[in-house]
Amino acid sequence: MRQTYDSSMTDASLEALAAALDLQTVRVVRQIAERGSVTAAAEALGYSQPAVSQQLRRFEERTGIALVERVGRGIRLTESGRVLARHAHAVATSLEAAAGELADIRGLRAGRIRLVAFPSASATLVPRLIAALAAAHPGIEVTYVEAEPPEAVRAVRADRADLAITFSYPGDRDDPHRASARGLDVRGYGDEPMQLVLPAGHAAAASDFVDLGMLRDEAWIAGCPRCRGHLLELAGAAGFVPRIAFETDNFIAVEGMVAQGLGVALLPALALAASPRHTDVVARPTARADVRSLHLVTARGADRVPAVAAALAALERLAAR
């Protein structure tokens, strides 16, 4: 069934349609568009399949507009459904902002913030942020999922997260805050020093700063191929290719291996702060004072949602400390 739009629709009809367009319907249609079925949409939203189907039926009964249609044994979005899906992210954010402003008037006694952040933030920034929100706004419900920056940016874009704490390296060709973050708000959250992790007895450990070129003959402990890109770039600038002897993304394991003299490593400061320091390990800045940059990623306009605004303000206070 092909649907068309009547340009002579009255203001009253438009108002009735706008009144029927609730946030949950918008989310349902968006998930159907992304996942291809009512069942998959229900699973993504945490609802039963009958509940999602009933949501769609209620909208059709109120408006006379079908959002899905049967095709063989499956379903697909109608033309109306595709139009709504195209606008879903902006609509959902705006509706949440409006609901949030009402919550703000009530003194932020209720609200929700869905956080996502990278692993070393899980043991440092995230617990402090959740504790700060609980103390200042106990009515805000906080959920948290751990993910690397590319997945975190996608979670915000797909409306699976309200706020992502991410990082990037200078000159990274695969920086997820470029094309993949287009249309989102990306705020800088400062720079995090990179540290060379060395056995305590290493000759370079006596220096205040370490030139990577001094470590060209060392065995290196590094992360997965995607995660070691910054090390490879810095080593290349110093004129060598690091010999990766051990591979792990577990920064506690990295320190343990360094403590045993199995190699050297390059870790960000948050990773070092998140793990107990081995007495047989020292950390030194690189001679170039290399850093990685931290970012806060939200949907555009999401800072008008009071729960998101409260989280951003709490992060600013944490940074000031």
Summary of the structure (lengths in Angstrom):
residues: 321
radius of gyration: 24.6
end to end distance: 60.0
largest distance: 81.5
contacts: 998
relative contact order: 0.14
helix: 47%
strand: 23%
